[in-house]
Amino acid sequence: MPRLTSVKMRKKKEEKGNDDKSPAPAQQPEEVKGVQPLQAAEKLPKKKKHTHGRLHRNAQIFLDFHKPIDHEDNTIMAPEGMGDADSYKEEDRAATLDVIMGNGTSRLKKVPTIVRDIYQWLSFITDVSAEHRLDKTLQEMTLAQPHDVVVTLLRYAPSCDRVAITMWRVIVSSSRTAEKVLPELLCVLEDWPLHSTSTSDKDNSDVFSLAATRALWEIIHLPQCPEILILHFPRLFVALLFQVFSSTEQMPAEVNAFWTRCQQNHCLPANPNRFGLLTMKALLSHLEYEDVVSEVERECGWDTLLNTDTHHHTMGLLARAMLRISQSLCYRVARYLFRLLRREEARWEVAAMAFLVEILPCVNIKQWGNRILRLFPIYLWRDCRVMRLLVLRCLVELCKSPSTANTIWALTESLTEVLKDEDKKVRGMTLSVLSEMFLNRKEPIASSLALQLVEALRPLFYKGTSRVQLLSIRLFQAVMELVEEEGKKPLERIVCQSLFPLFCHLHDKNRFVAEASWETLLQVNTFLQERKFEHLLESKWRGEKCLVPTIVRDIYQWLSFITDVSAEHRLDKTLQEMTLAQPHDVVVTLLRYAPSCDRVAITMWRVIVSSSRTAEKVLPELLCVLEDWPLHSTSTSDKDNSDVFSLAATRALWEIIHLPQCPEILILHFPRLFVALLFQVFSSTEQMPAEVNAFWTRCQQNHCLPANPNRCSILILLSLQFERECGWDTLLNTDTHHHTMGLLARAMLRISQSLCYRVARYLFRLLRREEARWEVAAMAFLVEVSLIVSTALLSCGSVMRLLMLRCLLVLCKRPSMAESMENLTECLTEVLKDEDREVVWMTLSVLSEIFLNRDAPIASSLALQLVEALRPLFDNDASHVQLLSIRLFQAVMELVGEKAERPLNDCMHQSLLPLFYHMYDENQFVAEASWETLLQATIFLKKRNLEQLLETEELWRFGECLLEEERDRADGYLRQSVMYLQSPQKSMREAAIRLTGLTDPCSTADPKPQAPSRPYEGPQPLRAFARDSKPPVYLY
């Protein structure tokens, strides 16, 4: 088993070893000062005149030596003539060295080949003094092309055998090469299980992530381990943690087979996750963090790290141990954990959160708090108890900071939903967070938020532990005190329902619960405007809630049999009081018992809504049933769980609307009612289950209703000014109902903009449910109210954006929606800056539908925004995004009026070079579009010479003429070319090399350059620019 050694122990061993050893021999191998392959042969003591012949013979041997072999086979066969140590003498070796190094030309083109050659050459030499001849060459190659060297060595010797260790030792012995190599190793290490990459020899084979771990293990255990490990420790530490978690959960067959070979050949642990753990411990020990290793060891934490159910415990231990040693180090580790946490990696997000929870008290809350809080809504909805508890622990800590108060307040709705969790500990922690937020608050809260809270809190009065009961009652009291005066009425129903459980808790065994209940009851009395709630509690049907459905059915039956009209209103007050206290039970029971809404049911509905207070309670309950097509699942206090027909609520609403005194509360709830009825129209048009159809047939026969329920819903909708356009009939057709939705929106806008916006809000809520049957119709309404769509597109997540863009793409193809869609152009232009490739592609598709077939000119300000947003997309990784952006760029140029061309000149100049390079794109369609757009750009800029070159297809002269005509922009063009010099497409790289070569002050070549015989290194100004540039630094 590999052993862990720290820096101190290693130094002691070296000192002891130096004392025991005899003095070094006087004659040492001479250091190779440069790559001079011919000198090796000249220094041979004998047979100097035969060197040229031996060189030719060994070149043929070396060509045979390059035949493909298995990288993992430890018994590599030597070429003929090299197996015998006597025949393979110093002259042969020197000549072979010449062959490896070539003639000094085009060396960088074959870096992977040279690395493999050096590996094979080291495999066969027996003279120790010759082992270091290529050290300087290997280091220089690594400095020039670290990626090729690292990846090739990991591919060729993934198990890191003796020769590979020798090469790694040489590479990292220099601090400059170590600084280049470690980031490359990290890229492979972080990409589990395979790292996809390519080297300069076009080798695209994947690299095992574990191969980088093996190399890192050997580097750590070198006698002189590079100091650069200290700088990269946080990233290394997180990458190793990630590999431990990943290899514990996911072990592909090919990786398993590779590791089996490694384990057999190098006596490594049987499981790669344990090897990753050993590497991490070795890294900690090397950096003199043995205390961390020991502390976790004492708690048996390393073993729990290998278990997916317990690894979050070890992460907490690690965080606490690191905090005691170095807060800054812990902070840097947390930064990388936070980056990966944003990727929502399910296999280890709990562990990352466990680390962050421990360090949260020590970090800068002002800098970190708001960023962490943005992730919490995502993780609060995770179906993972441990994650919820960790998030709640973070919130308890963040609640103490005033700087995060506003951001935490935005989580109130999510926390309210978490209160419904069945886990007692989760509920208790959630109540603690909410208590921190509300108990010391002075500002009033909205009625909608208060309603959600009290509905979630009331069931907790008799659930869970005494602590949960106490916190829920105290919080209930605080919410009543904080709700704004105008918003108290919607809370009356829940407050009335809380009377009985609070009254029962007056006799609770826990003294604190009893006191809190008494204080809350007093607050309830004040909230209900000094009403004598004692009378409500004394009534039997309020004392036992399960009797309410029974009493409703009894009243229905009694009204069915009485013949005396004067007796009909005897129980009106009782029905109204019951409805005030328990509207849900009354409404649902009446809809179940009389779904077709016969004469008796109409009488009861009339009594219920005759009072504005009861109507205010009933309508939200009716809406809940109405919105849930085709059946509403619910339960009443008598444990009746049978479903309720959504159409039963529609029937009741129809009768309520046609009462002589229609309740005014309908005006308040009109937007929600309107949207619910629209939704029912669309749903009943497409989907009509057999049981719903049977129910409606009975209703239609008994009450002379329309044959189709969707037409009944239409009759309930208010007839607006668009009836003359036959909009109602098109609403009943799935292919045309979006047309009516547009008419509805325009008609409503003429009547009341505020009403239209309120309707749009409810449509947007339902749109988020992704109901395929009506999402296009909803978007047709929202497009007319473009402000809602613009706000939503810029603020919602990727999933919602894609849904909205998909709907907009359908609407773009409707001629009637053209004018409305153009109003969204500025908003869509902003969406083009999204990082999600699919969102960008969908946005380009929508904009293409808007502009590609347009004839009318567009304003210069809009055109400027578009071209500035489109130009960066020319270099997008996806070819379909490139193609659409280039085509749209061309269309915008054509649509700009002549007077508005001047503001676009700068952007057009900046687009010339990218379009020129993309004419060499391997994708034929992108290349053709680039040529056409570049031609249009030259016409736009009135550059006749460049236009003629494109028309005559003298493309090779285009760059030269461009630089001659735009001398003041030459520096900018060179900076643009840097990116294309690194392009993965060979044709574009060559074009960039040719163009930059035209401006090389040292170049005397012909203006039409030929392909160089060696890699072109670029002009002096461009090389200077490349030397001065520094990699970007991303700060959090």
Secondary structure, DSSP 8 states (H G I E B T S, - for coil): ------HHHHHHHHHHHHHHS----S-------S--HHHHHHT-SS-GGGHHHHHHHHHHHHHHHTS---TT-SS----TTTSSTTTS-HHHHHHHHHHHHTTSSS-GGGHHHHHHHHHHHHHH---GGGGGTTHHHHHHHHHH-HHHHHHHHHHH-TT--HHHHHHHHHHHTSHHHHHHHHHHHHHHHTS-SEE----TT-----EEHHHHHHHHHHHHTSTT--THHHHTHHHHHHHHHHHHHHHHH---HHHHHHHHHHHHHHT--SSHHHHHHHHHHHHHHHTT-HHHHHHHHHTTHHHHTTSTTTHHHHHHHHHHHHHHH-HHHHHHHHHHHHHHHTTT-TTTHHHHHHHHHHHGGGS-HHHHHHHHHHHHHHHHTSS-HHHHHHHHHHHHHHTT-GGGHHHHHTTHHHHHHHTT-S-HHHHHHHHHHHHHHHTT--S-B-HHHHHHHHHHHGGGGGSS-HHHHHHHHHHHHHHHHHB-GGGSGGGHHHHHHTHHHHHHGGG-SSHHHHHHHHHHHHHHHHHTTS--HHHHHHSHHHHSTTHHHHHHHHHHHHHHH---GGGGGTTHHHHHHHHHH-HHHHHHHHHHH-TT--HHHHHHHHHHHTSHHHHHHHHHHHHHHHTS-SEE----TT-----EEHHHHHHHHHHHHTSSS--THHHHTHHHHHHHHHHHHHHHHH---HHHHHHHHHHHHHHT--SSHHHHHHHHS---GGGGGTHHHHHTSTTTHHHHHHHHHHHHHHH-HHHHHHHHHHHHHHHTTT-TTTHHHHHHHHHHTHHHHHHHHHHS-HHHHHHHHHHHHHHHT-GGGHHHHHTTHHHHHHHTT-S-HHHHHHHHHHHHHHHTT--S-B-HHHHHHHHHHHGGGGG-S-HHHHHHHHHHHHHHHHHB-GGG-GGGHHHHHHHHHHHHHHTT-SSHHHHHHHHHHHHHHHHHTT-HHHHHHHHTT-GGGHHHHHHHHTGGGHHHHHHHHHHHHT-SSHHHHHHHHHHHHHT-TT--S-SS----SS-----HHHHHHHHH--------
